[in-house]
Amino acid sequence: MLFFNLYFAKVAATKWVYPFVVWNGYVYVVSEEYVTEVDSKIGEVTMYSDMEQYPGNFSNVYKKGTKYYSIKGINTEESIAIHDINGKYKKADRGEEYTFGATTEEVSFGISDEKYNYLLGSAIILAILFLF
């Protein structure tokens, strides 16, 4: 019975690997590093969710209205600063292009939820068979 439930259960957990913000069409991975010299405001979070993706300046960790700043001496194509709730500025490093919206089935892994669930179920089956 447990096997049946594991295989057919819809995965409800988030698929985020790291905290991020989206700005100017790119994912910026938020680090634990703080910066002290910020320059000008360049944007803000327009949508927050820890469960789904959205277009625009989206974040999986920061609430709507959180401000983005350029960092003095660093090109925004490399890093930006995020005004954290503690009043400090966290550094976020540019990662991959944010492609949400390219297809209706695209998710954080670039595969549909159905295919993700199928692959997860297959992995569970193989793990169980391997154990026995």
DRENLUMTOR-275558 format. One record per residue (C-alpha): residue number from 1; x, y, z. Coordinates in steps of 0.25 Angstrom, whole numbers, padded with zeros to 4 digits, m for minus. Layout:
<pts>
PT;NUM;X;Y;Z
...
</pts>
This chain:
<pts>
PT;1;0000;0000;0000
PT;2;0011;0010;0003
PT;3;0018;0007;m0010
PT;4;0005;0010;m0017
PT;5;0003;0023;m0010
PT;6;0018;0027;m0012
PT;7;0017;0025;m0027
PT;8;0004;0032;m0030
PT;9;0005;0043;m0020
PT;10;0006;0057;m0027
PT;11;0019;0064;m0022
PT;12;0015;0077;m0015
PT;13;0028;0081;m0010
PT;14;0036;0093;m0016
PT;15;0047;0090;m0026
PT;16;0055;0101;m0023
PT;17;0070;0098;m0021
PT;18;0074;0112;m0016
PT;19;0068;0125;m0012
PT;20;0067;0135;m0024
PT;21;0062;0147;m0030
PT;22;0059;0150;m0044
PT;23;0063;0163;m0051
PT;24;0064;0168;m0065
PT;25;0061;0154;m0070
PT;26;0072;0146;m0062
PT;27;0072;0138;m0049
PT;28;0081;0144;m0038
PT;29;0085;0134;m0027
PT;30;0085;0140;m0014
PT;31;0097;0138;m0006
PT;32;0100;0139;0009
PT;33;0110;0150;0006
PT;34;0106;0165;0010
PT;35;0110;0177;0003
PT;36;0111;0191;0008
PT;37;0113;0200;m0004
PT;38;0101;0200;m0012
PT;39;0098;0210;m0023
PT;40;0085;0213;m0029
PT;41;0071;0205;m0028
PT;42;0069;0197;m0041
PT;43;0056;0189;m0038
PT;44;0048;0182;m0028
PT;45;0041;0169;m0026
PT;46;0028;0169;m0033
PT;47;0023;0155;m0030
PT;48;0027;0145;m0018
PT;49;0024;0130;m0017
PT;50;0031;0118;m0011
PT;51;0022;0109;m0019
PT;52;0020;0114;m0033
PT;53;0028;0122;m0044
PT;54;0023;0135;m0049
PT;55;0027;0145;m0060
PT;56;0034;0158;m0057
PT;57;0043;0161;m0045
PT;58;0040;0149;m0037
PT;59;0046;0143;m0025
PT;60;0044;0130;m0017
PT;61;0049;0137;m0004
PT;62;0047;0152;m0004
PT;63;0033;0158;m0003
PT;64;0027;0167;m0013
PT;65;0033;0181;m0012
PT;66;0047;0177;m0008
PT;67;0057;0186;m0015
PT;68;0068;0183;m0024
PT;69;0081;0192;m0024
PT;70;0093;0192;m0033
PT;71;0106;0190;m0025
PT;72;0117;0201;m0026
PT;73;0129;0196;m0035
PT;74;0121;0183;m0040
PT;75;0114;0182;m0053
PT;76;0099;0177;m0051
PT;77;0102;0166;m0061
PT;78;0111;0160;m0050
PT;79;0103;0163;m0037
PT;80;0093;0172;m0031
PT;81;0089;0175;m0016
PT;82;0076;0171;m0010
PT;83;0071;0180;0002
PT;84;0068;0170;0012
PT;85;0058;0171;0024
PT;86;0069;0173;0034
PT;87;0073;0186;0026
PT;88;0085;0180;0020
PT;89;0088;0177;0006
PT;90;0090;0163;0001
PT;91;0099;0160;m0011
PT;92;0092;0152;m0022
PT;93;0100;0147;m0033
PT;94;0095;0145;m0048
PT;95;0092;0131;m0052
PT;96;0084;0126;m0064
PT;97;0074;0133;m0073
PT;98;0060;0133;m0067
PT;99;0052;0126;m0077
PT;100;0038;0124;m0070
PT;101;0027;0126;m0080
PT;102;0034;0120;m0092
PT;103;0024;0108;m0091
PT;104;0012;0106;m0082
PT;105;0019;0093;m0077
PT;106;0032;0098;m0073
PT;107;0036;0098;m0058
PT;108;0048;0100;m0050
PT;109;0055;0087;m0056
PT;110;0050;0090;m0070
PT;111;0041;0078;m0070
PT;112;0026;0077;m0068
PT;113;0020;0073;m0055
PT;114;0015;0060;m0061
PT;115;0029;0056;m0066
PT;116;0035;0060;m0052
PT;117;0025;0051;m0045
PT;118;0027;0040;m0054
PT;119;0042;0041;m0053
PT;120;0041;0042;m0038
PT;121;0032;0030;m0037
PT;122;0041;0022;m0046
PT;123;0053;0025;m0037
PT;124;0045;0020;m0025
PT;125;0042;0007;m0032
PT;126;0056;0005;m0036
PT;127;0061;0008;m0022
PT;128;0051;m0002;m0016
PT;129;0055;m0013;m0026
PT;130;0069;m0010;m0023
PT;131;0067;m0012;m0008
PT;132;0060;m0025;m0010
</pts>
